[in-house]
Amino acid sequence: MLTIDTSVTKNPKLHHYLLGAVGPRPICFASTVDIDGNRNIAPFSFFNVFSSNPPIAVFSPARSGRTGEQKDTLLNVLDVPEVVINIVNYDMVHQMSLASSPYGADIDEFVKTGLTPIDSEMIRPARIAECPVQMECKVTEVKSLGEGGGAGNLIICEVLKIHIKDEVLDENQMIDQKKIDLVARMGGNWYCRADQNSMFEIAKPITTCGVGVDSIPKEIIESGNFSPNELGQLGNIEQFPDETEVNDYKLLELSEIFMEYEDDAVTLELELHKKAKLLLLEGNRDEAWKTLLAFNN
């Protein structure tokens, strides 16, 4: 295993290790103005939301690793503490990349990228019309994290108003994750696309507690047939299926396996484990448990 001592590893090497390890990272397109009203837009993947009450977003323009100079975005919010955080999707990835070019403070990236400015309702910086979500924010705090090249500056923003395009909403007026087509930053030159093929769903145990891996029968854990992640999936069930549910499932769905291997308990158990693994892969955790418990019923 490669071990990195951050106290002796220099930027940009440390920068590349961090960005290669921590990803995918959401991307915000920050729109700001200077004291004279000159516009600037720049993308940042050191970005996320950290609270909903109050609604808080944070992003971090880092000093140039080559020159140590501060980003125009930071200088702008120090003078005019307002920003529009625009969310980037796949339709604008090349325009977003172009905006990350080191243009001078006198250059309007709206013009360079061909993106469309539209007036905000509560603050001075313009929104980006092409972005599926645009958040008007006031900057509440700027915290410097260092003085050298690569040092970040946390810009903490309170979201005042959110604008969401109709075409990314579902029938309940909520953002449809299959429609918004988000992208995220990886290490190096790499990005990823959160389309329908790459997304998967896991129900959150917000009000319930899973039984835990420690409650899984010892013979299942020690069989070696399930990865730690699969055991975690099994342990996230709130309660085990009861005997009636298991017997019904055994009769309707597992009868062929039991008939084929009725005289070979070792192979029967292995085949049931294979079946359970496939069910877990499909997201059918309850059926996987019925399959595993059927062996001893």
Stockholm file with secondary structure:
# STOCKHOLM 1.0

chainA/1-297         MLTIDTSVTKNPKLHHYLLGAVGPRPICFASTVDIDGNRNIAPFSFFNVFSSNPPIAVFSPARSGRTGEQKDTLLNVLDVPEVVINIVNYDMVHQMSLASSPYGADIDEFVKTGLTPIDSEMIRPARIAECPVQMECKVTEVKSLGEGGGAGNLIICEVLKIHIKDEVLDENQMIDQKKIDLVARMGGNWYCRADQNSMFEIAKPITTCGVGVDSIPKEIIESGNFSPNELGQLGNIEQFPDETEVNDYKLLELSEIFMEYEDDAVTLELELHKKAKLLLLEGNRDEAWKTLLAFNN
#=GR chainA/1-297 SS CCCCCTTTCCTTHHHHHHHHHSCCEECEEEEEECTTCCEEEEEESSEEEEEETTEEEEECCCCCTTTCCCCHHHHHHHHSCEEEEEECBGGGHHHHHHHTSCCCTTCCHHHHHTCCEECCSSSSSCEETTSSEEEEEEEEEEEECCSSTTCCEEEEEEEEEEEECGGGBCTTSSBCHHHHCBEEECSTTCEEECCTTTCCCCCCCSSCCCCCGGGSCHHHHTTSCSCHHHHHHHTTCSSCCCHHHHHHHHHHHSHHHHHHTTTCHHHHHHHHHHHHHHHHHTTCHHHHHHHHHGGGC
#=GC SS_cons         CCCCCTTTCCTTHHHHHHHHHSCCEECEEEEEECTTCCEEEEEESSEEEEEETTEEEEECCCCCTTTCCCCHHHHHHHHSCEEEEEECBGGGHHHHHHHTSCCCTTCCHHHHHTCCEECCSSSSSCEETTSSEEEEEEEEEEEECCSSTTCCEEEEEEEEEEEECGGGBCTTSSBCHHHHCBEEECSTTCEEECCTTTCCCCCCCSSCCCCCGGGSCHHHHTTSCSCHHHHHHHTTCSSCCCHHHHHHHHHHHSHHHHHHTTTCHHHHHHHHHHHHHHHHHTTCHHHHHHHHHGGGC
//
